[in-house]
Amino acid sequence: MLVAPFRVGVDVGGTFTDLVLVDARGRVEAFKSPSVPTNPTEGVLAAVELAAQSLNSSVKTFLANTSLFVHGSTVATNTLLEKKGAKVGLLVTEGFRDSLEIRRSIREDVWDHRRPFPQVLVPRYLRLPITERIEADGTVRAPFEPASVAAAARVFAEEEVEAVAICFLHSYANPAHERAAKAELQKHLPNAWVTASSEIAPTIGEYERTSTTVVNAYVAPRVVPYLRRLAERLTALGLPRKLLMIQSNGGAISIDEIGHAPVNLVLSGPAAGVGSLKFFGKDAGSDHLISIEVGGTSCDVTLMQHGAVSMTDQIVLDRYHLNIPAVDIHTVGAGGGTIASVDSAGLLKAGPEGAGSMPGPACYSRGGERPTVTDAQLVLGRLKPGPYAGGAITLDLDKAKRSIEIHVAQPLKLSVEGAAASIIQLVECNILHAVEHSSLEKGYNPRSFTLVAAGGAGPLHGAAAARLLGSRSLYIPRLAGVFCAFGMCNSDLRHDHVRSWLQDLDSRAASARDELESGFQQIEKAAGAVLVREGFEGARAALRRGYDLRYFGQQWTVPVESSSTDPAIVRAAFETVYERLFGYVQPAGAIEIVNLRVAAIGRLDPLEIAQALPTVVEPVPSSHRRVWIDRETGFADTPVYDGTILTPRQRLVGPAVIEEATTTIFVGPNDQVTMTDAGNYHVSIAHAGGPV
């Protein structure tokens, strides 16, 4: 029987809403309910109802006994992807009306010059100039004229603008004009959502700052009301604590603090995986981990070294550039719903297009006709036909075969099984390249990391991906299918603060270090106030300092975590990171401090999962079935194990299929599987065989 108080994490995906419940003794239960894209709140409440029923409790009693309720949502992401955001107006410094559309002429692929830029979220007639000008050093070149804001407000009112973004030149150095414009605008448009760039992204970089502020204004009127309604419903049903949200930086934060900046939620779901990595690292016996979280539409890759994940403040979502603190997650279209096709040149493709949850893969019998990775796994016997997730979906083998035959096998003149194997091989190569992007391209050797296969589909690809990488260690959480929801139960509160600095690291001025220390202290004062408002003080509150540094003359910065203001210590930290990234340093090169950063951390009590007593007996397969092993072996009669009854320290040797409550695991020939003391899977990869 589960014992209160409970921690609850809820992750809303395209197909399912996952809820993970952790009790006071560390025991875990997972629940899945169908998502309701038109009203995500209903999907969340349905999952809560399932959890309450499992406890033979009312929802009111269950929530009253919940000490932590953390939510990850794709509402902000989907609002941007589906172009269902608010009608936005933009106030800019006179003469800079078109910076948003020019977008610094960025092209992700410099050779793809014919591809049009993405839709501009604010049309030109709603990008209005304001009379004012701040210089880069924060001095006023042209005074702010309130009349120009009043004139713009009249246009916005006539055009029924719902939200307004304000981005003035150099407001990171002096936000006075933006603050004055916001106050003036709210006099004329009291019901409009108003976002100032100095509040959202107070950093150098006019285009990125403008783009971030506009996206925030675009999603806010859709995201914030949803979060507030959900919080109100949960409170009315008995939840005594604040609803917390997972941000793109992997930390939790209350709706009160995130309400002005919902753009920070665009990676809300995937970023929660950080909490899982921190926990599972202890069970895996390593703090060097690379996770591949493979869901229905994509594969998200995250790298953790020495227990800390890589971070970035430059992310791109649907080709919109955002300057927000975020976990460095590399995403490729390699999920269970990734569509396979043959192009006009006769080459097999996998993605980036996906089938989504509706109609989904052909085998879902929901009207989908094009073959997906899930259809291929079903044809290869790694998935079994029949109901999944409590009957929410049923996999139809005949429809999967027919889809692959028509769209892949016949055009390539392959058997259906050969076509399915080719789809899987291609997708696993895509996963390999994604891991290499997050490791090799950033100076890390992936062979020195333990690969963590997560997500509902990840454990089907984990062994093959590890083999391709040359890694000998694979770790699969029993909760792989609810990886992010579990991570929410183990995520500290976090709020990132940044301030542009633009000073020489080695400044000879006598006051330079004192000014630097004063700058950090000012940021820490604001960061500490947030923690106090959230209820974290003393030993439960931590402030971490960092810098964004670059050699003079370079455009991009390198983030460096250091609590010191000693130039020699900061330089050494910078050069260590720089050499890993680029293979060299500039001896005695001049280094510029671009930004100061402070991460405010509210520490939750560490999550401890109950460990079952080991019963070391030989595991017995629950059945056997015909499964495709690899191209050398082909199909073979393969043992299938019920993962829910496997116990700590049991061992088995592949090939094998292990069916868990939230995922299915496939391991290849001679791979050795050991159940850890916490009931998860450690796989020692055999490298004699080849890939699928």
N, C-alpha and C positions, 0 to 999 in steps of 0.2 A: 504494500500500500504506500502511495506517495504521501510525503509529509510536507506540510506548509512550513515556511513561506515558499512561494514559487517564483522562479524567473521564467519569463515568457519572451520568446523571440518570434516575430511573424514576418515572413518574407512573401510579398505578393509577386508572383510570376505571371507569365502569359497564360499558362495552362492551369497551374495549381497555386493555391495559397498555402504555404508551409508554416506550421506552428510547431515550435519545439518548447517543451516544458521541462525544466530542471527543478527537482525538489530540494529540500533542505539537506538531504543526505547525498546529493549528487546523482540521483537516479534520473534517467532521461526517458521521455516519451516523445514521439513525433507523430504529427497528424497532417493530413493533406485534405483540402477541400477544393472543389473547382473554383477558379477565380471568376470574378464577375467584372469584366473590363468596363462595362457601362457604369458600374457602381462598386468600386473596390471595397468600400466599407462593408458591403454585404458579404463579400468573400472572407474578410477578416472576422466578422462576427460569426459566420458559419464555422470557421476553424475554432474559434473560442467555444462555441457550443459543443463541438466534437470533444474538445479537451474536458469540458465540464462533465459531459456524459460519461467519459471514461473513468472519472472520479466518483461517479454516482452522486454528483453534486449539481446544484443550480448554478447558472452563470454568475449570479450575484455573489454567492458564497465563494466560488472559484476566484473571481476577480478580487474580492475582498481579501483573499489570502495571497494575492500576488504582490510581491515587493518590488518587482522590476518588470516593466512591459516595454519592449523595444521593437520598433517597427522599421522595416525597410520597404521602400516603395519605388516603383518605376513610374509613378504619375508624372513627375517632372520630366523624365526622359521621354515618355510617350507623348506628352504634350508637345515637345519640340519635334520629335520624329514625325508625328502625325499632323503637324502644323495646325493644331487646335488651340493655340494660345490666344492671348488678348490682342486687341487692336492697340498698337503702341505708338506713341509720339516720342520724339527725341529732341532735346535741347542741347545745342553745341555752341562752342565759341564761334563767333562770326568769322567766316572764311574757311571753316572746317566741316562744312555740311556733308561732304561726300566721303569722308574718311571711312565710314562704315562700309560703303559700297566698293570703294577702291581696294580695301582690305590688304593694303601693302602689296598688292599683286601676287599674293601667295598662291602657289600651285603645289599641291602635295606631290604631283608628278610633273616635273618641269617639261617633259616631252609631250604631255597630254594637254596641248594648248587649245584644243577645240572644245574641251569639256566646259560647259557653262558653269559659272559660279553658282553656289546655292542661292535660293530665294532670299532676298534682303528682307529682314523681318520688319523694317520700317521703311515704307516708300518715301521717295524724295520730298513729296509735298507735306509729309509729316516730320521731316527733319528740319527744324527751324533754328536759325542763328540768333544768338543772344549777344548783346553788346557787353563785352567784358574781356579781359585778358590778363592772365597770370604768367609770369616768366618762370623759367625752370628753377630759379633759386627761390621762388615763392613770393617775389615782389610783385606789386600791382603795376601793370603797364597801362591798362585801360580800366577805369572804374566800372563797377557793375551798375547797369541801368534797369531798375525794376519794370519800367514801362515796356521794355522788349519782352519780358516774361508775360506781362499782362496781355500783350498783343498775341503772343503764341497761345496763351490759354484760351483766347476767344476762338482761334482756329481749331484747337483740340476739342472744344465744346461743340462746335458746329459739326465736326467730323465724328463725334461720339467716341472719342478715344477713351479706352478703359485704363490704360497705364502709361506713365511717362518715365523715360530714362533721361538722366542729366549727366552729361560727360563733357566737362570743360577742360581745355588744355592745361596741363600741369597742375591739376587739382590735387594730385598726390603730394605736392610740395606745399600747397596752401588751399584747404578746402572751403575757405570763407565764401567765395562766390557761389559755389554749389549749394552750400547751406542756405545762403540768402535766396537763391533761385527756388529752392525747394519750399521755403517758407512762403515766398510770394505766390508760387503756383498753388499751394494748398489753400490760400485765401480764395482763389478763383475756381479751383476744382477740388472741393473738399472730399469728394467721393472717389477720386482717382488714386490708383496705386502709384506712388512716386519713389523712384530709385535713384540715388546719387552714386556715381562711381567711386567717390571718396569713402563711401560706406561699405562698398562691395569689394572693390579691388584697388586699393590705394597704392598702386605701383606704376612705375614708368612703363610706357608702351601704349600709345594712344589707341591704336586699333584694338588690341586685345582687351584693354580696359573698357572701351566702348562696346565691343561685342559681348563681353561678360555682363555688362550693365543692362544691355538691351534684352539679352536672353532672360535675365532675372525678371525684368519687367514683363516679358512675354509670358512666363510661366506662373508668376506669382498669383494672379487672380484665379487661376485654375487649381493650383496646388494648395495654397494656404487655406482656403475655405474647406477643402476636403479634409485636411489634417485637423482643423478645428472641429469640424463635424464629428470626425472619428473620435477625437479626444472627448468631446461632450457626450457622445453615445457611451463610451467606455466608463466615463465618470458616473453617468446616470445609472449604468448597470452595476456599479459597485467598486470600480477601480479607485483605490485611495491615493495612488501616486500619479505624478505627471507622466504622460505618454512621452517617450523618448524616440527620436528619429536617428537613424544611422546616416552620417554625412559621407561625402565622397572621400574624406580623409580617413575613414575607417573608424572614427569615434562617434559616440552618441551625443545628442544634444536635445534639449527640450524645445517644444514648439514655440515657447515664448522667446527663445533666443534665436531660432532659425527663421522665424516668421518674416523678417525683413530681407532674408537672403536665401530663398528656396533654390536658387541656382546651385547651391552647395549640396543638393540632394540628387544630382543627375547620375551619380554612381552609387546611389544609396544601397542597392541590393548587393552588387558584386563586392563593394568595399567591406562589407560585413565579414567576408571570408578571412580578414586579418585576425579577427577574434578567434576563429577556429584554428588558424595556423599557430597562434600563440599557445593555445591549449594543447593541440595535438603534437606540437614539437616536443613536449615533455614525454609523451607516450612513445613517440617515434625515436627518442634518444638523440635528437639532432636539432640545432637551431639554425641549420642551413637547409632551407626548404624551397622548393618550387612547386606551386600548385597549378594544376590544370583543372579548372572547374567547367565541365562540359554540361550544358543544359540543353534546352530545346532548340535554341537558335544560334548559340555561339559558344566559343571556348575562351575563357578568361584566364590569363596567365599572370601570376603574382610571384615575385621573388622575395624571400626573407633571408637575410644574412645576420648572424649574431643576434637573432631574435628580433630584428627590426626590419620592417618592410621598406622597399624603395618608395620614395615619394616624388611627386612632381607638382608644379603649379601651372603647367601648360597642357591642357587636354583638348582634344578635338572630338566633338560629337556631331555626327551628321554634317561634317565639314564646317561647323561653327566653332570658332576658337574661344576657349574659356580660360581665364586666368584665375584659377581657384586651387587651393591646396587639395591634393587628391592622392590616393594610393596609385602608384604607377602600375596600372593594369593594362596589359596588351590584349586586345580582343580580335579574334578572327572568326569568320563564319564557318564554324565547324561543330555544329550541334546536332542533336538527334533529328531535328527537323530540316537540316540543310538539304537543299534539293540538288540531286545529281542530274546532269544532262550531257548531251553531246553537241558540241558547237559545229559551226558550218565547215570547219577544217577537219572534222572527224576526231576531235580531241575530247576526252572525258573531262568534265568540269564538276566541281562540288562547291556550291555556293557562288557568290555570297547570298543569293536569294534563299529564303527559308519558307517553309510551309506554315509557320506559326501554329497556334493552337487550334485555329479554325481556318481552313478545313483540316489542317494537320497532315501527317503522312498518309499515304494511300491506305495503309493497314488500319488506320483509325476508323475507316468506314464513315467518314463525315463529309464525303464529297471530294476529297483530295485525290488527284489522279497521277501526279508526278512523283517519281521515286525519291526517297530520302534515305539518310543514314540509318534511321530506325528500320525502314523496310529492308535494307541490306542486312542488318544484324538479325532480323527475323528470318530471312531466307537462309542465312548461314547457320541457323540453329542456336545462336548465342542468346537470343531471346526466345521465349516460348510463346506460342499462340495462346490467346485467351485473355481473361480479365486482369487488369492491373489497378492499383490504387483504389482498392475496394470496389471495383467495378466501374470506376469513373470513365475508363477507356477499355476497349477490348481490341486486341491485335488479331487481324485477319491475315493468315499466311497466304491464301490464294490471291488476295488483292495486292499484296506486296510483290508476289512473283509476277503477276500480270503487269504491274506498273513498270518494274525493272525490265521485263522482257520487251515491252513496247518502246520505252524511251532510252534504254541503254544497250541491252543485249543485242537486239536486232540491228541497230545502226552500227555497232562495233563488231557484229558477227561473232558474238560470244555466247556461251551458255548463260542461263540466268544466274547460276551459282558463280561462274567466273566473273560476270558483270558485277554481282554483289561484292565479291572479294576485291575487285578493282576499286569500287567506290570506297570501301573501308581503307584500302591501302592509300588512296589519294588523300582522304581526310586525315589519316594518321601522319602523312607527310606534312600536311598543313599544320597540324598540331606541333610536329617537330620544329618547323620553321618558326612558329610562334614562340616556343620555348627558347630557341636560339636567339631570337630577337631580344628577349628579356634577359638573356644571360650572356652569351658570347659577344653580342654587339655592345655590351656594357662592361666588358672586362671580366666576366665571371665564367669559370669552367663548370658547366652543368653537371659533369661527372662527379664533382665534389659535393653535390647537393642530393638530398633525398627527394624524389619526385612524389608529390601527393596527388592522387587521382580522386577528384571530387565531382559533385554534381550528379544528377541522375544517370548521365551517360558516360561520365569520365572513367569509371572503373572498367568499362568494356574496352577502353583504349589505353589504359595506363601501362600495362605490361609491354605492349608493342611500342609505345612512345618511349618508355625507359630503355628498351632494347635498341631502338634507333639512336638514342642519345649516347649510348654506351654507359648508361647508369646501371649500377648493380643493386640499387635500393629503391623500392617502391613502397609507399604507405597508403593504405586505403581506409578511411574512417568508416566504421559501421554506419554512421550517420551521413554518408556521402551525399545522399539525395536531398538532405536538408542542411547542407554544409553552411550556407549563409545564415539561415535562421538560427542554427546553433551558435554561430559566431556572434550573433547579436546578444546572446546571453552572457558573453565573455568579453564585451567591448567596454573599455573605459570611456568616460565622457571626455571629449576633446574639442577645443576651440582654438583655431590658428589665428594669430595676429601678425600683421606685416606692416612695415613702414619703410618707404624709400629713403635711402641715405646718401648715396652718390659721393663717397669720400675715398681718398687714398688710404689703403690699409696701413701703409708705412709713413703716414703723415708725420713730419718733424715738429709740427706745432705742439707746444708744451701742453696745451689743453685738449689734444686730440683724444687721448684715452679717457679723460674725464667726461668729455662730450659723448663719447661712445657709451660709456657706462650710464650716463644720464639718459641717453636715448633708449637703452634697454629698460631702464627702470620705469620710464614713462609708459612703455608698452606693457611691462609687467603689472603696473598698477591697474591698467584697464583689463588685462587678462585675469588678474586675481579677482577683480570685482565680478566678472562673469562666474567664476567658480563659487564665489560666496553666494551669488543669487541662485545658483544651482544646488547649493547645500553642501559644498565641499570646502573644508578648511583643514588647517593643521597638516597632519601626516597624510591625509587623503587627497591633498592638493599638491600638484607639482608644476613647475614652470621650466620649460626647456628652451634654451637659447639656440639660435642658428643664424647663419649668414647666407646670402646669395652673393657669390664672388665671381669675378672674371678678370682675366688679364686686360689691361687697358688696350682699347682698339678692337676687342672682340664684342660680338653682339649678344651671345647667349651666356647665361650664368650657370654656375655649378653650386648646388646647395651643399652646405657644410654645417654639421651640428657641432657646436663648441660653446662652452660656457665662459671661455676666456675672452678678455679684451687685449691680451698680449699679442702684438702683431706676429711675433715669431711662432707662437703656438698655433695661431689661426692659419698662418702661411703653411706650416707643416701639415695641418689637417687638409687644407685645400690641395696641396701638391700630392698628397696620398690619393685623394679621390680623382684628381685630374689625370695623374699618371695611369691609374686603372682604366679610366675612360678612353684616353687618347694615346697612351704609350710613351709620353714624354712630359717634361715640364720645362719652363723657361727659367733657368737659374737666375736668381735676383730680378726676375721680371716684375714690373710694377703691377700690383693687384688692386682692383677697385672694389669697394664695398657697394653693392647696388641696393640691397635690401637687408634690413634687420628683421628677424623672425622670432616669435615667441609662441610655443605651443603650450596651452593651458590644459593640464591633464587632471581630471577628477577620477581618482582611483576607486574602482569597485573591489570588493573582496574577491580574491582569486577563486575561480570556479574549480571545484574538485569533484571529479566524477567517481561514483562508487565503483569499486573493482570487485568482480565476482571471484569467488574462490575457485582456483583451477581444479578441473577434473580431467586429468590427462589420460584419456582413452583414445583409441584409434577412431578418427571420424569416419562415419559410415555414409556413403552417398544415399540420398533419398530416391534417386532414379538415375537412369542413363539416357542420353539421347544423341542423335547424330549431329555433330558440330563440326564446322569447318575450322581446322587448326591453323594451317598455313599452306602456301602453294606447294611446298615439298610433300606434306602429309596428306593434304586434301581433307575430306571428311573422315571422322573417326568416331567410334562409339565412346562417348565422353561422360565421366561421372558428373553428376549434378548434386551439389550439397545445399541443404537448407541452412543458410547462414544464421538464422535466428536461434538455432540450437547449438551452434559451435561454441566452444568454451575456451577460456584462456589457456595458452601453451599447447593447444592442439596443433598438429602439423599435417600438411598434406602436400602432395607433389602434383604439378600440372602435367598434362593439360586438365583443366577443370573449369566448371561453371559453378559459381556460388550465388545463390539467389537470396538477397537481403530484402528487408521490408521496403527500403526506399531506393534500391539500386540493384543491378546485376553485375557481377565481377567475372571477367574472363582472364585466366592465366594460361600461358603457353607451356610447351613441353619442357619438363625439368625445372620450371620455376618452383621455388620452395616457399610455401605459405606458412607463416607462423602466426597464431593468434596471440596478440599482446595481452598483458595483464589487465588492460582496460577493455579488452574485447574487440580490438580493432585488428586490421590485417597488415602484417609486414611481409613483403614479398622480396625474396632474393632472386634476382633476374638471372636466368641462364642465357649466355650469349652464343651458344653453339648454333642455334637455329637462326633463321632469318625472319624478316617481317612477314606479315600476311601476304 
